[in-house]
């Protein structure tokens, strides 16, 4: 279901981009030659922009990964401390053994 929605979204974006590009060319205030120069400069700049965006996304992903790892280790440390405290508390408040209990079956003499 999500895959179908994703394909629909991407398809809609591509159609919207194509319609926007055609509309922009039709209502452009520049002459055709000037518009082609602008388009050629833009097309040559797109790979560099894509590389810059890719680098930025990778840097952010690395930062998020490091932060998530740090939080995970902090959580594990707190959990380990809580488990240790629970073990100590359960050992100090243990139930008395059978020999420590009063004998309720003994007859009072």
C-alpha positions as YAML, in Angstrom:
chain: A
units: angstrom
residues:
- id: 1
  name: UNK
  ca: [0.00, 0.00, 0.00]
- id: 2
  name: UNK
  ca: [2.75, 2.46, 0.94]
- id: 3
  name: UNK
  ca: [4.70, 1.51, -2.19]
- id: 4
  name: UNK
  ca: [1.68, 2.37, -4.36]
- id: 5
  name: UNK
  ca: [1.30, 5.74, -2.61]
- id: 6
  name: UNK
  ca: [4.99, 6.45, -3.09]
- id: 7
  name: UNK
  ca: [4.80, 5.68, -6.82]
- id: 8
  name: UNK
  ca: [1.72, 7.87, -7.17]
- id: 9
  name: UNK
  ca: [3.45, 10.72, -5.32]
- id: 10
  name: UNK
  ca: [6.62, 10.49, -7.44]
- id: 11
  name: UNK
  ca: [4.56, 10.30, -10.63]
- id: 12
  name: UNK
  ca: [2.59, 13.37, -9.59]
- id: 13
  name: UNK
  ca: [5.79, 15.25, -8.84]
- id: 14
  name: UNK
  ca: [7.24, 14.41, -12.26]
- id: 15
  name: UNK
  ca: [4.06, 15.47, -14.07]
- id: 16
  name: UNK
  ca: [3.91, 18.67, -12.02]
- id: 17
  name: UNK
  ca: [7.54, 19.46, -12.78]
- id: 18
  name: UNK
  ca: [6.99, 18.90, -16.51]
- id: 19
  name: UNK
  ca: [3.90, 21.12, -16.56]
- id: 20
  name: UNK
  ca: [5.74, 23.80, -14.59]
- id: 21
  name: UNK
  ca: [8.71, 23.70, -16.96]
- id: 22
  name: UNK
  ca: [6.52, 24.01, -20.06]
- id: 23
  name: UNK
  ca: [4.49, 26.81, -18.50]
- id: 24
  name: UNK
  ca: [7.67, 28.63, -17.51]
- id: 25
  name: UNK
  ca: [9.04, 28.42, -21.03]
- id: 26
  name: UNK
  ca: [5.80, 29.67, -22.55]
- id: 27
  name: UNK
  ca: [5.52, 32.72, -20.31]
- id: 28
  name: UNK
  ca: [9.25, 33.44, -20.06]
- id: 29
  name: UNK
  ca: [10.08, 37.13, -20.39]
- id: 30
  name: UNK
  ca: [13.33, 36.38, -22.26]
- id: 31
  name: UNK
  ca: [13.97, 35.57, -25.91]
- id: 32
  name: UNK
  ca: [14.39, 31.92, -26.87]
- id: 33
  name: UNK
  ca: [18.18, 32.25, -27.24]
- id: 34
  name: UNK
  ca: [18.52, 33.80, -23.76]
- id: 35
  name: UNK
  ca: [16.24, 31.16, -22.26]
- id: 36
  name: UNK
  ca: [18.33, 28.38, -23.82]
- id: 37
  name: UNK
  ca: [21.51, 29.91, -22.33]
- id: 38
  name: UNK
  ca: [19.88, 30.03, -18.90]
- id: 39
  name: UNK
  ca: [18.67, 26.44, -19.28]
- id: 40
  name: UNK
  ca: [22.09, 25.19, -20.37]
- id: 41
  name: UNK
  ca: [23.75, 26.89, -17.38]
- id: 42
  name: UNK
  ca: [21.14, 25.39, -15.08]
- id: 43
  name: UNK
  ca: [21.58, 21.92, -16.57]
- id: 44
  name: UNK
  ca: [25.35, 22.08, -16.08]
- id: 45
  name: UNK
  ca: [24.86, 23.23, -12.46]
- id: 46
  name: UNK
  ca: [22.39, 20.46, -11.55]
- id: 47
  name: UNK
  ca: [25.00, 17.69, -11.03]
- id: 48
  name: UNK
  ca: [27.01, 19.91, -8.66]
- id: 49
  name: UNK
  ca: [23.86, 20.86, -6.75]
- id: 50
  name: UNK
  ca: [22.88, 17.20, -6.50]
- id: 51
  name: UNK
  ca: [26.33, 16.33, -5.18]
- id: 52
  name: UNK
  ca: [26.14, 19.13, -2.61]
- id: 53
  name: UNK
  ca: [22.70, 17.99, -1.45]
- id: 54
  name: UNK
  ca: [23.90, 14.40, -1.29]
- id: 55
  name: UNK
  ca: [26.89, 15.39, 0.84]
- id: 56
  name: UNK
  ca: [24.67, 17.44, 3.13]
- id: 57
  name: UNK
  ca: [22.20, 14.59, 3.56]
- id: 58
  name: UNK
  ca: [25.03, 12.13, 4.27]
- id: 59
  name: UNK
  ca: [26.51, 14.48, 6.88]
- id: 60
  name: UNK
  ca: [23.14, 14.86, 8.59]
- id: 61
  name: UNK
  ca: [22.60, 11.08, 8.51]
- id: 62
  name: UNK
  ca: [25.99, 10.53, 10.12]
- id: 63
  name: UNK
  ca: [25.19, 13.08, 12.85]
- id: 64
  name: UNK
  ca: [21.82, 11.48, 13.54]
- id: 65
  name: UNK
  ca: [23.37, 8.02, 13.61]
- id: 66
  name: UNK
  ca: [26.02, 9.12, 16.09]
- id: 67
  name: UNK
  ca: [23.43, 10.82, 18.30]
- id: 68
  name: UNK
  ca: [21.18, 7.76, 18.22]
- id: 69
  name: UNK
  ca: [24.12, 5.51, 19.12]
- id: 70
  name: UNK
  ca: [25.05, 7.74, 22.06]
- id: 71
  name: UNK
  ca: [21.48, 7.74, 23.34]
- id: 72
  name: UNK
  ca: [21.29, 3.96, 22.92]
- id: 73
  name: UNK
  ca: [24.44, 3.46, 25.00]
- id: 74
  name: UNK
  ca: [23.15, 5.85, 27.68]
- id: 75
  name: UNK
  ca: [19.87, 3.93, 27.83]
- id: 76
  name: UNK
  ca: [21.71, 0.61, 28.12]
- id: 77
  name: UNK
  ca: [23.85, 2.00, 30.97]
- id: 78
  name: UNK
  ca: [20.75, 3.22, 32.83]
- id: 79
  name: UNK
  ca: [19.01, -0.11, 32.27]
- id: 80
  name: UNK
  ca: [22.02, -2.03, 33.54]
- id: 81
  name: UNK
  ca: [22.16, 0.16, 36.66]
- id: 82
  name: UNK
  ca: [18.42, -0.33, 37.27]
- id: 83
  name: UNK
  ca: [18.71, -4.10, 36.89]
- id: 84
  name: UNK
  ca: [21.64, -4.23, 39.32]
- id: 85
  name: UNK
  ca: [19.71, -2.13, 41.85]
- id: 86
  name: UNK
  ca: [16.70, -4.42, 41.46]
- id: 87
  name: UNK
  ca: [18.81, -7.51, 42.09]
- id: 88
  name: UNK
  ca: [20.34, -5.97, 45.22]
- id: 89
  name: UNK
  ca: [16.91, -4.87, 46.49]
- id: 90
  name: UNK
  ca: [15.35, -8.27, 45.87]
- id: 91
  name: UNK
  ca: [18.17, -10.02, 47.71]
- id: 92
  name: UNK
  ca: [17.90, -7.73, 50.74]
- id: 93
  name: UNK
  ca: [14.15, -8.23, 51.05]
- id: 94
  name: UNK
  ca: [14.05, -11.94, 50.40]
- id: 95
  name: UNK
  ca: [11.36, -14.15, 51.88]
- id: 96
  name: UNK
  ca: [12.37, -15.94, 55.11]
- id: 97
  name: UNK
  ca: [13.34, -19.56, 54.69]
- id: 98
  name: UNK
  ca: [11.23, -22.43, 56.10]
- id: 99
  name: UNK
  ca: [13.51, -22.87, 59.10]
- id: 100
  name: UNK
  ca: [13.06, -19.17, 60.01]
- id: 101
  name: UNK
  ca: [9.25, -19.42, 60.05]
- id: 102
  name: UNK
  ca: [7.40, -20.22, 63.26]
- id: 103
  name: UNK
  ca: [6.14, -23.77, 63.48]
- id: 104
  name: UNK
  ca: [2.38, -23.45, 63.33]
- id: 105
  name: UNK
  ca: [1.81, -27.20, 63.62]
- id: 106
  name: UNK
  ca: [3.58, -27.50, 66.94]
- id: 107
  name: UNK
  ca: [1.33, -28.04, 69.91]
- id: 108
  name: UNK
  ca: [1.70, -25.50, 72.69]
- id: 109
  name: UNK
  ca: [2.52, -27.27, 75.89]
...
